Every structure is written in C-alpha cells, then in structure tokens.
Amino acid sequence: MLCLLVFVVNTVLAIAYRSLPFDLPLTRALQSVNFGLYGQTFQFFTWLQGLYQVTLAVVLIALVFALRRRAVWLMSGGVVSAVIYQVLNVVIHRPRPDRDVVRVLAQFAGNGYPSGHAAFFSSYGILLMLCLRQYLRGPLWVIGWLAVILIVVTACISRVYVGAHWPSEVLSGLALGIGCASLALSVKRLSDPVFES
C-alpha cells in the first residue's frame, strides 16, 4: 500500500506542477552517462509501446492461461494498472519533457504522466513470476526474479534517457505497477487459486 500512497501523492503533484525539482538535474545526470551496449536496449523499449505493449500483455495472459489456467485471473490483474494509466494520461494531460530543456531522442505519443512502461513491466513482471512459480524452482526462481528486476530497471532508465518521461513520472508508473500487483494479490479470490495449488 506504500506504493499506492506514493502514486497518489505524486499524482497530486503532477496535477499542480509540470515537473518536480529533482526531475531536471536527475534527467541531465542520467543522459550524461554512456551506457554503451546496454543503452542499445533502450530503442527496444521505445518501440514497445501502444499496440505492441497491448499485444505483449495478451501474450503473457495467454501464456499463463495455457500453463496454469487457475492463475489467469490474477495475471489479468495487470490490466488494472493499464486502465488507470490510460485514464490519468488523458485526464492529467501533463506534457512530456521539453526538447529545449533535455535531450529528446524520439517522437512520443500521448502525455507524460505516468510512465506506462514502468507500470506495465513492474505489474506484469511481478504477476507473471507469481503465476508461474510452480515452474520456476530453485535457481530458476532466482534467475526469473533477477530478469524481471533487470527488465523493469532498464525500462525505467530508458524512459528518462530517451526523454520520454521525467523521473517523477517513472517513479509514479513504478509505484502504480507494484501497487496494482499488490492489490491484485490482496484479493483472495484472485490469489488463493494461485497459492493453494
């Protein structure tokens, strides 16, 4: 619930301000880093938006349905973060970072608040790991979580690096994704079938 509190506070601030005091210096610091080969993955996250992201969500839900049908409703809990993201993105209408202030490496659709990538990868990553936990024993469980963390962190860094979002927007997306996954897990009707079997 701490994540949802962070999200609510950040949402109130997003309504009042175009950016927060730490956004500009943190963005400039991050954009000054030479990420080398790791930075090449940022293009993938820029590409993976809109319909491509929706398609990936459908594929992940279908994967869980095929492997562990009882867990499909929990996995579908990731849709909650997507709906909240869509509503807030339209309602708050916060502009993305300005090209005159930071480096913006591509043209991005939609508005800046919150980061849909951060919300998507954190919520679906957590739920996928928990829904498929019976297939991921021992070292595979650790490797799976490390992969999820690496993907989420990379998605978050990439959104700031390419100028798609301010760090506060990424933080909000991350809080939204983790918060929605936690909320889905707290609903016994969704989580009990996953953890009982």
N, C-alpha and C positions, 0 to 999 in steps of 0.2 A: 504494500500500500504506500510505502515511501515513494516509489516511482510515480505512482499516480498523483501524489501530492506535489512532487517536483514538476510534473507535467502541468498540473492546474496552475501553480504559481507562475511557471514560465509562460503559460497561455495568457494569463492576465497581463504579464509584462509585454508579451508580443502584441497585444491589442494597443497598449499605450506607447510603445517605442518601436522604431524601425530596426534597431539593433541594441544590444546591451554593451556596457562599457568594455567588457573583455573581448567582444567579438572581433573588432578590427585588429588589435595587436596580436591576438591568437591566430587569426587568419593569415596575417602577414608573416608571422613566425613559421607557420606550417608551410606556407607557399615558398618560403626561402630554403626549405630542406630539399636536397637532391635525393629522391627515393630510388633512383636507379631502376633496375629491373622490376622491383616491387611496384614502382609507380606506373608501370605499363598496365597493371591490372585495373587502374582507375578508369581506363577507357571502357572496360567491360561493364563496370557499374554505371557509367554514364549511359551506355547503350541499353542496359537492362532497366527500362522504365516503362511506364504506361502499360500498353497491351502485353508487352513481353513479361512484365512483372506479374500481371494477372494470370498469364499462361503458366508461369512458373508456380504460382500458388495453386492453380488447378492440378498441375502435375504432381506437386507434393501431397495434396489431399488425396489424389487418385492412388499414389504410391502407398499411402497409409491404408487406404481402403482395400487395396489388393493384398497387402501383407498382414494387416491387423485390423479387420473390419470394426471391431469393438472400439477402436481408438479414433475412428474417423470424425466423430462429433467433437472430440477435444481438439483434434488438428484443425477443424473448421473454425475454432475459436480465434484463429489469426485474422479471420475476416473482420472481426470487431475493430481491430486497430486500423484496418484499411478503410472502413466506413467512417470512423472518427477522423482519420487523416483527410479523407475527401471533403467531409463537411467543413472542417476547420480551414482547410486550404482555400475553400471558396468564401467562407464567411469572414475570416480574418483578413484575407487579401493582402498579406504582408509582402512587399516586393522583395525580390531576391537581391543579393549583393550587387552594388553598382560597379560597372566597368571602370568608372573614373576613380574608384577608391581601392579596389582589389583586382587581381587578375581573374578574368572570367574566360574559361577555355572553350566554352560551347554555348549554344543557344538552348535554354531550358524552358520547357512548357510549364504552365501553372505558376503558382505563387510559392513563396519561400517557407511559410510556416505550416506545419512542422516538416521535418525531413521524412518523406515517405520511405526512403531506402532504409534509414535507421530503424524505423518502426517495423517495416516488413521483415528484414533479416533477423532482428532480435526476436520478434514474436514467433515467426515460423521456425527459426532455428531451435529455440527452446522447446517448442511443442513437438517438432519432429523428433528430437532426441528422446523426449519422454514417451512419445507414442511408439517408438521403435526400440525401446530399451531392452526388450527381451531378445532382440537380435544382436545387441551390442554388449557383449560380456567382456569382462576383464580389460585387456589393453584396448580393445575396440571402443569401449565406453569412454576411456580417457582420450583416445585419438579423435573420436567423434566430437567431444566437447571442445577439444583444442581447435578442431577445424571450424566449429561454429563460432568460437571466440575470434579466430583469425578472420573469418569472413565478415563478421559484424564490425570488428575494429577497422578492417580495410574499407568496408563500405562507408563507415563514418568519416574516416580520414579523407577518403576520395571526394566526398561531397563538399568538404571545406576546401580541399586543394584545388579542385576544378572551378571553384567559385559559385557552386550551385546553392550553397547554404551558408549561413553564419553558424559558428559553433553552438550558439544557444539553440538554434533550430534543430541541429543534430542531436543535442542533449535532450531536447523535448521529444524528438522522434524515438530516441533510445528509451526514454522513460515511458513513452506511450506503448512501445512494443513489449517491454518487460512487464509493465503494469497490466496490459491486456492478457498476456500469457499467464501471469499470476492470478488474475481474475478468473480466467477460464479454469485454471487448476483448482480454484477455491469452490467451484460449482460441483458439488458431489456427483450430480447426475452425469456430468461430463468426465470427471476424473476417476470416479470409482471403477468403471469398466476397464480402465487402463491399468490401474494399480492392483486390482483384485486378481487379474489373470497372470 
